[in-house]
């Protein structure tokens, strides 16, 4: 058994060390990044069992992904694909305020994910299945894998969580909206920014948008406002959380951290206000350093955002 099962593509990540056009970069940090594996790491750091399923190439980058996730306490179920490489992500900072992310994933091992890669018994034994709308945009077989996993989870009464995570480089807004409208009715928890929510429902304000999304099926709708906080609609009750005041270094991965914080507290049986506060705290931690997941908090870290203003922890 596991608390959370998630799956998708995780890529090798090259992060440029200097600000400016990528063509002038000479030094890069090597790491990894993937929305679903970020959530798995976040949930594991907050004290729960997490399993990540995916495909990687039979190459050094695939080995990096498997060893790093395992080292973070994630149960890794990775298929090594001998015929396709691990996908690549290149991240630079074009200006001090603009991050430039480029993906090289066409024909990658991760894009070849298929239903046969998923263990139905593993999904049925979990407490949460978490998916993102990145995976169905990768390929037809990956889309079928998401549909298969959600069906298995619902049949077993497993909580189904979906993060919209819209990527315009993978599919159009119309394509994403159509898939989301087909899928949201089978989801218990929905994470979305206001812009992502409007791929599915037309509404003026955030609260009206959340209610429109909840009317499609999800019991819990989380609307993220970035540096302005977040809102949760659960069983008709609206709750809002103010943002944490932190210095942003790298915003990539903040949404994954938010989802991990909320799901970890749901697994712990926390009250709705606490879940939302932990989600916002985890998102705030994620933006405080470079990398998609490196700053994800552990339970002992959560109180650090309430430290005195001198910024010294003794």
LUMZA-204206 format. One record per residue (C-alpha): x, y, z; residue in three letters. Coordinates in Angstrom, 3 decimals, always signed. Layout:
<site c1="X" c2="Y" c3="Z" residu="Ala"/>
...
END
This chain:
<site c1="+0.000" c2="+0.000" c3="+0.000" residu="Unk"/>
<site c1="+0.987" c2="+3.601" c3="-0.508" residu="Unk"/>
<site c1="-0.558" c2="+6.931" c3="+0.446" residu="Unk"/>
<site c1="-0.153" c2="+8.541" c3="-2.963" residu="Unk"/>
<site c1="+0.416" c2="+7.251" c3="-6.480" residu="Unk"/>
<site c1="+1.303" c2="+9.568" c3="-9.325" residu="Unk"/>
<site c1="+2.763" c2="+9.136" c3="-12.789" residu="Unk"/>
<site c1="+4.034" c2="+11.158" c3="-15.711" residu="Unk"/>
<site c1="+7.195" c2="+12.322" c3="-17.441" residu="Unk"/>
<site c1="+10.207" c2="+13.449" c3="-15.457" residu="Unk"/>
<site c1="+13.051" c2="+14.982" c3="-17.448" residu="Unk"/>
<site c1="+16.687" c2="+15.825" c3="-16.984" residu="Unk"/>
<site c1="+16.928" c2="+19.540" c3="-16.252" residu="Unk"/>
<site c1="+19.782" c2="+21.801" c3="-17.325" residu="Unk"/>
<site c1="+19.630" c2="+25.161" c3="-15.560" residu="Unk"/>
<site c1="+21.775" c2="+27.992" c3="-16.906" residu="Unk"/>
<site c1="+23.867" c2="+29.721" c3="-14.237" residu="Unk"/>
<site c1="+23.949" c2="+33.149" c3="-15.887" residu="Unk"/>
<site c1="+21.130" c2="+35.553" c3="-16.760" residu="Unk"/>
<site c1="+20.599" c2="+36.371" c3="-20.412" residu="Unk"/>
<site c1="+19.888" c2="+34.561" c3="-23.708" residu="Unk"/>
<site c1="+20.540" c2="+30.842" c3="-23.499" residu="Unk"/>
<site c1="+22.921" c2="+31.005" c3="-26.461" residu="Unk"/>
<site c1="+25.402" c2="+32.819" c3="-24.237" residu="Unk"/>
<site c1="+25.175" c2="+30.339" c3="-21.354" residu="Unk"/>
<site c1="+28.357" c2="+28.369" c3="-20.730" residu="Unk"/>
<site c1="+27.680" c2="+26.692" c3="-17.392" residu="Unk"/>
<site c1="+24.638" c2="+24.631" c3="-16.395" residu="Unk"/>
<site c1="+23.474" c2="+22.816" c3="-13.268" residu="Unk"/>
<site c1="+22.162" c2="+19.320" c3="-13.942" residu="Unk"/>
<site c1="+19.077" c2="+18.147" c3="-12.109" residu="Unk"/>
<site c1="+15.612" c2="+16.848" c3="-12.855" residu="Unk"/>
<site c1="+12.079" c2="+18.164" c3="-13.077" residu="Unk"/>
<site c1="+8.589" c2="+16.854" c3="-13.593" residu="Unk"/>
<site c1="+5.245" c2="+18.009" c3="-12.233" residu="Unk"/>
<site c1="+4.179" c2="+14.643" c3="-10.878" residu="Unk"/>
<site c1="+7.542" c2="+13.655" c3="-9.395" residu="Unk"/>
<site c1="+7.719" c2="+17.096" c3="-7.764" residu="Unk"/>
<site c1="+4.431" c2="+16.316" c3="-6.014" residu="Unk"/>
<site c1="+5.700" c2="+12.884" c3="-4.980" residu="Unk"/>
<site c1="+8.819" c2="+14.413" c3="-3.408" residu="Unk"/>
<site c1="+6.747" c2="+17.075" c3="-1.674" residu="Unk"/>
<site c1="+4.341" c2="+14.535" c3="-0.170" residu="Unk"/>
<site c1="+7.233" c2="+12.291" c3="+0.920" residu="Unk"/>
<site c1="+9.019" c2="+15.183" c3="+2.629" residu="Unk"/>
<site c1="+5.826" c2="+15.970" c3="+4.520" residu="Unk"/>
<site c1="+5.720" c2="+12.499" c3="+6.003" residu="Unk"/>
<site c1="+3.707" c2="+10.239" c3="+3.696" residu="Unk"/>
<site c1="+4.408" c2="+7.325" c3="+1.376" residu="Unk"/>
<site c1="+4.559" c2="+8.365" c3="-2.272" residu="Unk"/>
<site c1="+5.005" c2="+6.286" c3="-5.416" residu="Unk"/>
<site c1="+5.987" c2="+7.654" c3="-8.819" residu="Unk"/>
<site c1="+5.485" c2="+5.655" c3="-12.034" residu="Unk"/>
<site c1="+7.045" c2="+6.626" c3="-15.340" residu="Unk"/>
<site c1="+9.256" c2="+5.785" c3="-18.291" residu="Unk"/>
<site c1="+12.878" c2="+6.858" c3="-18.581" residu="Unk"/>
<site c1="+15.564" c2="+6.159" c3="-21.117" residu="Unk"/>
<site c1="+18.213" c2="+3.497" c3="-20.545" residu="Unk"/>
<site c1="+20.726" c2="+6.315" c3="-20.169" residu="Unk"/>
<site c1="+22.552" c2="+8.417" c3="-17.596" residu="Unk"/>
<site c1="+19.652" c2="+10.835" c3="-17.277" residu="Unk"/>
<site c1="+17.241" c2="+7.999" c3="-16.560" residu="Unk"/>
<site c1="+19.608" c2="+6.720" c3="-13.888" residu="Unk"/>
<site c1="+19.780" c2="+10.227" c3="-12.395" residu="Unk"/>
<site c1="+15.991" c2="+10.420" c3="-12.144" residu="Unk"/>
<site c1="+15.611" c2="+6.997" c3="-10.551" residu="Unk"/>
<site c1="+18.399" c2="+7.503" c3="-8.020" residu="Unk"/>
<site c1="+17.345" c2="+11.043" c3="-7.064" residu="Unk"/>
<site c1="+13.697" c2="+10.155" c3="-6.486" residu="Unk"/>
<site c1="+14.669" c2="+7.054" c3="-4.544" residu="Unk"/>
<site c1="+17.009" c2="+9.148" c3="-2.420" residu="Unk"/>
<site c1="+14.091" c2="+11.459" c3="-1.608" residu="Unk"/>
<site c1="+12.128" c2="+8.527" c3="-0.214" residu="Unk"/>
<site c1="+9.846" c2="+8.065" c3="-3.220" residu="Unk"/>
<site c1="+8.966" c2="+4.521" c3="-4.302" residu="Unk"/>
<site c1="+10.056" c2="+4.548" c3="-7.955" residu="Unk"/>
<site c1="+8.366" c2="+2.288" c3="-10.506" residu="Unk"/>
<site c1="+10.246" c2="+3.326" c3="-13.632" residu="Unk"/>
<site c1="+10.244" c2="+1.419" c3="-16.912" residu="Unk"/>
<site c1="+13.602" c2="+1.731" c3="-18.667" residu="Unk"/>
<site c1="+12.872" c2="+2.191" c3="-22.356" residu="Unk"/>
<site c1="+15.764" c2="+0.940" c3="-24.512" residu="Unk"/>
<site c1="+14.401" c2="+2.602" c3="-27.645" residu="Unk"/>
<site c1="+13.786" c2="+6.182" c3="-26.500" residu="Unk"/>
<site c1="+15.833" c2="+8.758" c3="-24.568" residu="Unk"/>
<site c1="+14.988" c2="+10.548" c3="-21.363" residu="Unk"/>
<site c1="+13.432" c2="+13.925" c3="-22.165" residu="Unk"/>
<site c1="+15.316" c2="+17.172" c3="-21.530" residu="Unk"/>
<site c1="+14.301" c2="+20.514" c3="-20.043" residu="Unk"/>
<site c1="+16.497" c2="+23.584" c3="-20.455" residu="Unk"/>
<site c1="+15.852" c2="+26.483" c3="-18.091" residu="Unk"/>
<site c1="+17.414" c2="+29.903" c3="-18.198" residu="Unk"/>
<site c1="+16.675" c2="+33.377" c3="-16.888" residu="Unk"/>
<site c1="+16.223" c2="+35.708" c3="-19.876" residu="Unk"/>
<site c1="+15.998" c2="+38.684" c3="-17.538" residu="Unk"/>
<site c1="+16.002" c2="+39.057" c3="-13.777" residu="Unk"/>
<site c1="+12.207" c2="+38.656" c3="-13.854" residu="Unk"/>
<site c1="+11.603" c2="+36.275" c3="-16.781" residu="Unk"/>
<site c1="+12.363" c2="+32.538" c3="-16.714" residu="Unk"/>
<site c1="+12.785" c2="+30.848" c3="-20.091" residu="Unk"/>
<site c1="+11.902" c2="+27.111" c3="-20.079" residu="Unk"/>
<site c1="+12.293" c2="+24.909" c3="-23.150" residu="Unk"/>
<site c1="+11.351" c2="+21.232" c3="-23.494" residu="Unk"/>
<site c1="+12.876" c2="+18.554" c3="-25.701" residu="Unk"/>
<site c1="+10.502" c2="+15.658" c3="-25.173" residu="Unk"/>
<site c1="+9.180" c2="+14.638" c3="-28.616" residu="Unk"/>
<site c1="+9.696" c2="+10.869" c3="-28.948" residu="Unk"/>
<site c1="+11.038" c2="+10.678" c3="-25.402" residu="Unk"/>
<site c1="+10.670" c2="+7.655" c3="-23.161" residu="Unk"/>
<site c1="+8.243" c2="+9.518" c3="-20.945" residu="Unk"/>
<site c1="+5.948" c2="+10.334" c3="-23.856" residu="Unk"/>
<site c1="+5.633" c2="+6.584" c3="-24.544" residu="Unk"/>
<site c1="+3.910" c2="+5.945" c3="-21.210" residu="Unk"/>
<site c1="+0.992" c2="+3.544" c3="-21.711" residu="Unk"/>
<site c1="-1.675" c2="+1.745" c3="-19.628" residu="Unk"/>
<site c1="+0.460" c2="-1.405" c3="-19.422" residu="Unk"/>
<site c1="+3.042" c2="+0.570" c3="-17.397" residu="Unk"/>
<site c1="+0.526" c2="+1.054" c3="-14.571" residu="Unk"/>
<site c1="-0.151" c2="-1.582" c3="-11.911" residu="Unk"/>
<site c1="-3.907" c2="-1.613" c3="-11.199" residu="Unk"/>
<site c1="-3.330" c2="-3.192" c3="-7.781" residu="Unk"/>
<site c1="-0.994" c2="-0.349" c3="-6.828" residu="Unk"/>
<site c1="-3.552" c2="+2.278" c3="-7.818" residu="Unk"/>
<site c1="-6.397" c2="+0.492" c3="-6.060" residu="Unk"/>
<site c1="-4.400" c2="+0.204" c3="-2.832" residu="Unk"/>
<site c1="-3.496" c2="+3.907" c3="-2.698" residu="Unk"/>
<site c1="-5.342" c2="+6.601" c3="-0.778" residu="Unk"/>
<site c1="-4.758" c2="+9.232" c3="-3.487" residu="Unk"/>
<site c1="-4.152" c2="+9.095" c3="-7.233" residu="Unk"/>
<site c1="-2.658" c2="+12.365" c3="-8.456" residu="Unk"/>
<site c1="-2.432" c2="+13.186" c3="-12.157" residu="Unk"/>
<site c1="-1.786" c2="+16.312" c3="-14.195" residu="Unk"/>
<site c1="-3.096" c2="+17.463" c3="-17.550" residu="Unk"/>
<site c1="+0.465" c2="+17.466" c3="-18.855" residu="Unk"/>
<site c1="+0.474" c2="+13.694" c3="-19.285" residu="Unk"/>
<site c1="-2.517" c2="+13.346" c3="-21.642" residu="Unk"/>
<site c1="-0.996" c2="+16.035" c3="-23.863" residu="Unk"/>
<site c1="+2.151" c2="+13.975" c3="-24.476" residu="Unk"/>
<site c1="+0.725" c2="+11.199" c3="-26.656" residu="Unk"/>
<site c1="-2.289" c2="+9.021" c3="-27.315" residu="Unk"/>
<site c1="-0.926" c2="+6.195" c3="-25.175" residu="Unk"/>
<site c1="-0.204" c2="+8.573" c3="-22.305" residu="Unk"/>
<site c1="-3.755" c2="+9.891" c3="-22.554" residu="Unk"/>
<site c1="-5.090" c2="+6.346" c3="-22.354" residu="Unk"/>
<site c1="-2.892" c2="+5.725" c3="-19.310" residu="Unk"/>
<site c1="-4.513" c2="+8.649" c3="-17.493" residu="Unk"/>
<site c1="-8.010" c2="+7.450" c3="-18.386" residu="Unk"/>
<site c1="-7.159" c2="+3.906" c3="-17.276" residu="Unk"/>
<site c1="-5.664" c2="+5.057" c3="-13.964" residu="Unk"/>
<site c1="-8.625" c2="+7.281" c3="-13.091" residu="Unk"/>
<site c1="-11.058" c2="+4.454" c3="-13.855" residu="Unk"/>
<site c1="-9.108" c2="+2.071" c3="-11.604" residu="Unk"/>
<site c1="-8.997" c2="+4.628" c3="-8.787" residu="Unk"/>
<site c1="-12.693" c2="+5.445" c3="-8.946" residu="Unk"/>
<site c1="-13.654" c2="+1.787" c3="-8.962" residu="Unk"/>
<site c1="-11.694" c2="+1.328" c3="-5.718" residu="Unk"/>
<site c1="-12.901" c2="+4.524" c3="-4.026" residu="Unk"/>
<site c1="-9.462" c2="+6.162" c3="-4.207" residu="Unk"/>
<site c1="-9.382" c2="+9.977" c3="-4.076" residu="Unk"/>
<site c1="-8.540" c2="+11.349" c3="-7.545" residu="Unk"/>
<site c1="-6.572" c2="+14.611" c3="-7.715" residu="Unk"/>
<site c1="-5.958" c2="+16.565" c3="-10.922" residu="Unk"/>
<site c1="-3.689" c2="+19.579" c3="-11.449" residu="Unk"/>
<site c1="-4.511" c2="+21.370" c3="-14.708" residu="Unk"/>
<site c1="-0.884" c2="+22.442" c3="-15.281" residu="Unk"/>
<site c1="-1.656" c2="+23.754" c3="-18.762" residu="Unk"/>
<site c1="+1.299" c2="+23.728" c3="-21.165" residu="Unk"/>
<site c1="+0.611" c2="+25.657" c3="-24.356" residu="Unk"/>
<site c1="+3.642" c2="+24.052" c3="-26.030" residu="Unk"/>
<site c1="+1.926" c2="+20.656" c3="-25.836" residu="Unk"/>
<site c1="-1.633" c2="+21.401" c3="-26.956" residu="Unk"/>
<site c1="-4.000" c2="+24.243" c3="-27.676" residu="Unk"/>
<site c1="-6.332" c2="+25.779" c3="-25.133" residu="Unk"/>
<site c1="-9.273" c2="+24.278" c3="-27.038" residu="Unk"/>
<site c1="-7.755" c2="+20.780" c3="-26.937" residu="Unk"/>
<site c1="-6.921" c2="+21.042" c3="-23.249" residu="Unk"/>
<site c1="-10.366" c2="+22.415" c3="-22.430" residu="Unk"/>
<site c1="-12.106" c2="+19.592" c3="-24.269" residu="Unk"/>
<site c1="-10.105" c2="+16.928" c3="-22.422" residu="Unk"/>
<site c1="-10.643" c2="+18.628" c3="-19.081" residu="Unk"/>
<site c1="-14.402" c2="+18.845" c3="-19.604" residu="Unk"/>
<site c1="-14.443" c2="+15.106" c3="-20.332" residu="Unk"/>
<site c1="-12.369" c2="+14.291" c3="-17.260" residu="Unk"/>
<site c1="-13.254" c2="+16.670" c3="-14.433" residu="Unk"/>
<site c1="-16.453" c2="+14.800" c3="-13.633" residu="Unk"/>
<site c1="-14.332" c2="+11.862" c3="-12.469" residu="Unk"/>
<site c1="-12.091" c2="+14.000" c3="-10.235" residu="Unk"/>
<site c1="-12.423" c2="+14.669" c3="-6.488" residu="Unk"/>
<site c1="-9.779" c2="+17.416" c3="-6.152" residu="Unk"/>
<site c1="-8.992" c2="+20.019" c3="-8.805" residu="Unk"/>
<site c1="-6.017" c2="+22.413" c3="-8.719" residu="Unk"/>
<site c1="-6.012" c2="+25.326" c3="-11.181" residu="Unk"/>
<site c1="-4.997" c2="+28.926" c3="-11.631" residu="Unk"/>
<site c1="-7.755" c2="+31.323" c3="-12.647" residu="Unk"/>
<site c1="-6.554" c2="+31.225" c3="-16.261" residu="Unk"/>
<site c1="-6.491" c2="+27.421" c3="-16.240" residu="Unk"/>
<site c1="-9.954" c2="+27.231" c3="-14.729" residu="Unk"/>
<site c1="-11.285" c2="+29.349" c3="-17.567" residu="Unk"/>
<site c1="-10.144" c2="+26.720" c3="-20.065" residu="Unk"/>
<site c1="-13.183" c2="+24.828" c3="-18.789" residu="Unk"/>
<site c1="-15.703" c2="+27.276" c3="-17.353" residu="Unk"/>
<site c1="-16.609" c2="+30.887" c3="-18.060" residu="Unk"/>
<site c1="-17.043" c2="+32.982" c3="-14.922" residu="Unk"/>
<site c1="-16.251" c2="+36.525" c3="-13.866" residu="Unk"/>
<site c1="-14.752" c2="+36.273" c3="-10.384" residu="Unk"/>
<site c1="-12.635" c2="+33.583" c3="-8.763" residu="Unk"/>
<site c1="-15.415" c2="+32.435" c3="-6.437" residu="Unk"/>
<site c1="-17.888" c2="+32.125" c3="-9.305" residu="Unk"/>
<site c1="-15.253" c2="+30.238" c3="-11.284" residu="Unk"/>
<site c1="-14.667" c2="+27.798" c3="-8.421" residu="Unk"/>
<site c1="-18.401" c2="+27.159" c3="-8.122" residu="Unk"/>
<site c1="-18.702" c2="+26.569" c3="-11.856" residu="Unk"/>
<site c1="-15.848" c2="+24.052" c3="-11.720" residu="Unk"/>
<site c1="-17.292" c2="+22.323" c3="-8.653" residu="Unk"/>
<site c1="-20.616" c2="+21.966" c3="-10.477" residu="Unk"/>
<site c1="-18.826" c2="+19.675" c3="-12.941" residu="Unk"/>
<site c1="-17.992" c2="+17.158" c3="-10.205" residu="Unk"/>
<site c1="-14.990" c2="+17.899" c3="-7.957" residu="Unk"/>
<site c1="-15.727" c2="+18.119" c3="-4.224" residu="Unk"/>
<site c1="-12.605" c2="+20.225" c3="-3.624" residu="Unk"/>
<site c1="-11.653" c2="+23.061" c3="-5.999" residu="Unk"/>
<site c1="-8.405" c2="+24.936" c3="-5.319" residu="Unk"/>
<site c1="-7.851" c2="+28.185" c3="-7.210" residu="Unk"/>
<site c1="-4.298" c2="+29.541" c3="-7.035" residu="Unk"/>
<site c1="-3.476" c2="+33.239" c3="-7.270" residu="Unk"/>
<site c1="+0.326" c2="+32.920" c3="-7.233" residu="Unk"/>
<site c1="+1.875" c2="+35.598" c3="-5.018" residu="Unk"/>
<site c1="-1.637" c2="+36.683" c3="-3.979" residu="Unk"/>
<site c1="-2.587" c2="+33.501" c3="-2.142" residu="Unk"/>
<site c1="-5.241" c2="+30.876" c3="-2.885" residu="Unk"/>
<site c1="-8.869" c2="+29.900" c3="-2.421" residu="Unk"/>
<site c1="-10.552" c2="+26.582" c3="-1.690" residu="Unk"/>
<site c1="-14.168" c2="+25.638" c3="-2.312" residu="Unk"/>
<site c1="-15.183" c2="+22.461" c3="-0.474" residu="Unk"/>
<site c1="-18.773" c2="+21.306" c3="-0.008" residu="Unk"/>
<site c1="-19.993" c2="+24.780" c3="-0.907" residu="Unk"/>
<site c1="-17.806" c2="+26.556" c3="+1.656" residu="Unk"/>
<site c1="-15.264" c2="+29.100" c3="+0.398" residu="Unk"/>
<site c1="-11.977" c2="+29.598" c3="+2.271" residu="Unk"/>
<site c1="-9.186" c2="+31.995" c3="+1.379" residu="Unk"/>
<site c1="-5.530" c2="+32.042" c3="+2.396" residu="Unk"/>
<site c1="-3.206" c2="+35.000" c3="+2.336" residu="Unk"/>
<site c1="+0.232" c2="+34.544" c3="+0.710" residu="Unk"/>
<site c1="+3.480" c2="+34.236" c3="+2.626" residu="Unk"/>
<site c1="+5.924" c2="+37.094" c3="+2.213" residu="Unk"/>
<site c1="+9.056" c2="+35.552" c3="+0.698" residu="Unk"/>
<site c1="+11.724" c2="+36.592" c3="-1.805" residu="Unk"/>
<site c1="+11.040" c2="+34.840" c3="-5.099" residu="Unk"/>
<site c1="+14.052" c2="+33.294" c3="-6.823" residu="Unk"/>
<site c1="+12.457" c2="+30.722" c3="-9.159" residu="Unk"/>
<site c1="+8.684" c2="+30.298" c3="-9.506" residu="Unk"/>
<site c1="+8.817" c2="+27.021" c3="-11.449" residu="Unk"/>
<site c1="+7.383" c2="+24.167" c3="-9.380" residu="Unk"/>
<site c1="+5.341" c2="+26.353" c3="-7.011" residu="Unk"/>
<site c1="+2.051" c2="+24.851" c3="-8.180" residu="Unk"/>
<site c1="+3.353" c2="+21.323" c3="-7.655" residu="Unk"/>
<site c1="+4.487" c2="+22.263" c3="-4.160" residu="Unk"/>
<site c1="+1.054" c2="+23.728" c3="-3.423" residu="Unk"/>
<site c1="-0.635" c2="+20.489" c3="-4.496" residu="Unk"/>
<site c1="+1.808" c2="+18.414" c3="-2.435" residu="Unk"/>
<site c1="+1.138" c2="+20.487" c3="+0.675" residu="Unk"/>
<site c1="-2.623" c2="+20.232" c3="+0.328" residu="Unk"/>
<site c1="-2.591" c2="+16.498" c3="-0.387" residu="Unk"/>
<site c1="-0.179" c2="+15.762" c3="+2.467" residu="Unk"/>
<site c1="-2.474" c2="+17.523" c3="+4.915" residu="Unk"/>
<site c1="-5.528" c2="+15.766" c3="+3.486" residu="Unk"/>
<site c1="-3.722" c2="+12.475" c3="+4.069" residu="Unk"/>
<site c1="-2.963" c2="+13.598" c3="+7.630" residu="Unk"/>
<site c1="-6.632" c2="+14.393" c3="+8.271" residu="Unk"/>
<site c1="-6.024" c2="+18.123" c3="+8.764" residu="Unk"/>
<site c1="-8.852" c2="+20.644" c3="+8.873" residu="Unk"/>
<site c1="-9.572" c2="+22.592" c3="+5.651" residu="Unk"/>
<site c1="-8.009" c2="+25.825" c3="+6.931" residu="Unk"/>
<site c1="-4.814" c2="+23.979" c3="+7.843" residu="Unk"/>
<site c1="-4.672" c2="+22.193" c3="+4.491" residu="Unk"/>
<site c1="-4.869" c2="+25.462" c3="+2.626" residu="Unk"/>
<site c1="-2.279" c2="+27.116" c3="+4.874" residu="Unk"/>
<site c1="+0.169" c2="+24.242" c3="+4.395" residu="Unk"/>
<site c1="-0.377" c2="+24.323" c3="+0.637" residu="Unk"/>
<site c1="+0.440" c2="+28.034" c3="+0.510" residu="Unk"/>
<site c1="+3.484" c2="+27.549" c3="+2.740" residu="Unk"/>
<site c1="+4.825" c2="+24.750" c3="+0.538" residu="Unk"/>
<site c1="+4.314" c2="+26.906" c3="-2.550" residu="Unk"/>
<site c1="+6.149" c2="+29.778" c3="-0.870" residu="Unk"/>
<site c1="+9.098" c2="+27.548" c3="-0.008" residu="Unk"/>
<site c1="+9.296" c2="+26.305" c3="-3.595" residu="Unk"/>
<site c1="+9.999" c2="+29.763" c3="-5.013" residu="Unk"/>
<site c1="+12.806" c2="+30.626" c3="-2.602" residu="Unk"/>
<site c1="+15.622" c2="+28.880" c3="-4.480" residu="Unk"/>
<site c1="+16.515" c2="+27.644" c3="-7.927" residu="Unk"/>
<site c1="+15.240" c2="+24.240" c3="-9.000" residu="Unk"/>
<site c1="+11.813" c2="+22.680" c3="-9.377" residu="Unk"/>
<site c1="+11.709" c2="+20.758" c3="-6.084" residu="Unk"/>
<site c1="+14.855" c2="+21.366" c3="-4.045" residu="Unk"/>
<site c1="+13.217" c2="+23.814" c3="-1.616" residu="Unk"/>
<site c1="+10.138" c2="+21.708" c3="-0.885" residu="Unk"/>
<site c1="+9.641" c2="+21.769" c3="+2.904" residu="Unk"/>
<site c1="+9.609" c2="+19.096" c3="+5.542" residu="Unk"/>
<site c1="+7.167" c2="+19.370" c3="+8.443" residu="Unk"/>
<site c1="+9.794" c2="+20.985" c3="+10.674" residu="Unk"/>
<site c1="+10.368" c2="+23.690" c3="+8.057" residu="Unk"/>
<site c1="+6.798" c2="+24.967" c3="+7.918" residu="Unk"/>
<site c1="+7.176" c2="+27.208" c3="+10.958" residu="Unk"/>
<site c1="+10.234" c2="+28.945" c3="+9.459" residu="Unk"/>
<site c1="+8.066" c2="+31.304" c3="+7.435" residu="Unk"/>
<site c1="+6.837" c2="+32.744" c3="+10.732" residu="Unk"/>
<site c1="+10.344" c2="+33.495" c3="+12.003" residu="Unk"/>
<site c1="+11.246" c2="+37.021" c3="+13.217" residu="Unk"/>
<site c1="+11.970" c2="+39.630" c3="+10.589" residu="Unk"/>
<site c1="+15.744" c2="+39.561" c3="+11.117" residu="Unk"/>
<site c1="+15.815" c2="+36.328" c3="+9.127" residu="Unk"/>
<site c1="+18.183" c2="+34.510" c3="+11.460" residu="Unk"/>
<site c1="+17.317" c2="+31.004" c3="+12.664" residu="Unk"/>
<site c1="+19.118" c2="+30.062" c3="+15.898" residu="Unk"/>
END
